[in-house]
Amino acid sequence: TGGPKDHTITMRAFASAAVLFLSAFARGEDPAPFDHTPLQLEECGSLHYQGAWETGGPKDHITLTGPKFKMCLDNAQPFGGEGSIVQVYQCHPLSDDEVNQSWTYKNGLIKTDQEGNRCVSVDKNGFTVLSTKCDHKFELKNGNFIHAASGKCLTARSPGPKISAPKLNIKTGGIYSQGGSSGGDMAIQFHMAFSKHVTGVCGNDAQPYHCAVTYFPGDYLLPQTNESSVPYCYGCPDGYTVLYDKCKNHPQFVDVGMLPDYPRRVCGAGGKPGCIDDAANIYDDYVYLSRGECRTYIGGAEVNTLALYGMMTTDPQSQLKYIDKCNATKVIDDEAECMEHVLRGNGTLKPPVNYATSRVRIVDMMPFIEDHNVGFEDTAFAYIPERCYNTSNECKLMVRFHGCGGNSGVNQNGTMHCYAEANDMVVLYPRIKKNNNCSRTYPNSYEIARGCWDGYGQLSADYALQSGPHMATVWRMVKHMAGL
């Protein structure tokens, strides 16, 4: 103010005010950062979350507060060790005895309360890690942590506004599926049904394809009612069905030798578009399976799934890998095992990067949903490496299916994303809504109503075929993004 002729504001000041307004507006409209979002230095006022940071919370929490969220400063594996990634994560309950969200801010240093006397430091790429050097200071000013050496702000990147599903250049034979529990069942179904394009699968706690609704000679038969959790039974006498979840709870009922019959014969020899692709496509595919639900199920379902693929692949010894994590002597990272086995089996594989630097985006699913009563969320998530937006670059695509309970967020810096960044691979997360309304239209859909995929024929008898409601919707999205 007070300029010549009483000019009250200069263009520079106006521009600064506009940047601050735009930044505040973007922060108000953009979704919260995903859990495990690594913190990095960005120019202050950029369109991400840079404040308000608050120190001195309960249990020495340092919190990042947005319009509709509060997250805590957190350190990831090796949890306080040298080089641990500093990130934001949902605040732990105060009753939790972990201290990886406890910090001391003093004399410009942000120091973890964990053993090792380490402070928040900045690496050469601008990401924050823990270091014993304690040579990076931050000034807490107007809710922002400002890096003393660079003048940049400590930033948690937002996924940004919802986008339309992009059309990408996906490599022929470069589509894979992965999931755990209910998502594992769906990953197996997706691979079997769309095997012309889906050339590998990782199934964690996954039952064999179409097993849940198939009558085997050792099965118990139950009267079919309007409340049966398995409303359609393949091979049952009229008026009867089988026990719900029998392939996981009673794997001994399964006649393994019968498992390949359905995918090989249901649509006739060679398969049929809209039904199932030719089972011969699976001959050369790589498959990773694991068991990790050690309390829920007695084990055996995954071994039966392994046996099914053993009868459908050319060289099971090299193409199939199974790990029983319930009896493992070390920690198993399913995402790393999946990538190392399935993608390396299909070609070269670069080691993962330390940081998944591209963003997980929120993608509109609405154009691909024909029946809005089968439980879908309006949006999916997708980790899209920046290189893949350029369609002159050929990329791969992993379709990841969540377990029961829906999917409210993903690990921004998860193992698979770090591999994806290094190997030009898009990771797509279609989503079923938790506590959805599908049971109003489909009275037997108890599992889907709580956010599961249809692995029991609760929506239709063709649930495991290309025409199944969940299968067809996800394929429409994949087909669009892959340009098929």
Secondary structure, DSSP 8 states (H G I E B T S, - for coil): ---GGG----HHHHHHHHHHHHHHHHHHHS----TTEE-EEE-TT-SSB---EE-S-GGG--EEEETTEEEEEEE-TTTSSTT-BEEEEE---TT----TT-EEEETTEEEESSTT--EEEE-TTSBEEEETT----EEEETTEEEETTT--EEEB----S-B------EEEEEEEEEEETHHHHHHHHHHHHTTTTEEEEEEES---TTGGGB--TT--EEE--TT-SS---BS--TTEEE-TTHHHH-GGG--GGGTTHHHHHTT-TT-BTTTB--GGGGGG-EEEEEE--TTTS-S-HHHHHHHHHHTTSS-HHHHEEEEEGGG-SS---HHHHHIIIIIHHTS------SS--S-EEEEE-GGG-S-TTS-B-SEEEEE--HHHHSTTS-EEEEEEE--TT--S---TT-HHHHHHHHHTEEEEE--B-TT-SGGGT-TT-HHHHTT---SS-SS-TTTTSTTSHHHHHHHHHHHHHHT-
